Amino acid sequence: MRALRIAVAVETLSLAVLLVNLFTVHVEGVASLVGPLHGGAYLAVVACTVLVPGSASTGARWLAWIPVIGGLLAVRRLGPATSRS
């Protein structure tokens, strides 16, 4: 669960960096560095969600596949009950 929370944080932060870059200075180097990081974090969110016990019964596995907010929804769905394990 800790790895999932870290992956969700990296995905959210990298998306924020990409959007700020897009709407302000639009530096190509930032997009080329942070873009793959964001994609890797998205895949890590999906993989970590699948590995969390109880994610199938709560529907969190399906939520993790939603781009942008899926990881946040999956963490919320899993809740504090699975963070103890």
Secondary structure in CASP SS format (residue, H / E / C, confidence):
PFRMAT SS
TARGET T0000
AUTHOR 0000-0000-0000
METHOD secondary structure of the structure
MODEL  1
M C 1.00
R H 1.00
A H 1.00
L H 1.00
R H 1.00
I H 1.00
A H 1.00
V H 1.00
A H 1.00
V H 1.00
E H 1.00
T H 1.00
L H 1.00
S H 1.00
L H 1.00
A H 1.00
V H 1.00
L H 1.00
L H 1.00
V H 1.00
N H 1.00
L H 1.00
F H 1.00
T C 1.00
V C 1.00
H C 1.00
V C 1.00
E H 1.00
G H 1.00
V H 1.00
A H 1.00
S H 1.00
L H 1.00
V H 1.00
G H 1.00
P H 1.00
L H 1.00
H H 1.00
G H 1.00
G H 1.00
A H 1.00
Y H 1.00
L H 1.00
A H 1.00
V H 1.00
V H 1.00
A H 1.00
C H 1.00
T H 1.00
V H 1.00
L H 1.00
V C 1.00
P C 1.00
G C 1.00
S H 1.00
A H 1.00
S H 1.00
T H 1.00
G C 1.00
A H 1.00
R H 1.00
W H 1.00
L H 1.00
A H 1.00
W C 1.00
I C 1.00
P C 1.00
V C 1.00
I C 1.00
G H 1.00
G H 1.00
L H 1.00
L H 1.00
A H 1.00
V H 1.00
R H 1.00
R H 1.00
L H 1.00
G H 1.00
P H 1.00
A H 1.00
T H 1.00
S H 1.00
R C 1.00
S C 1.00
END
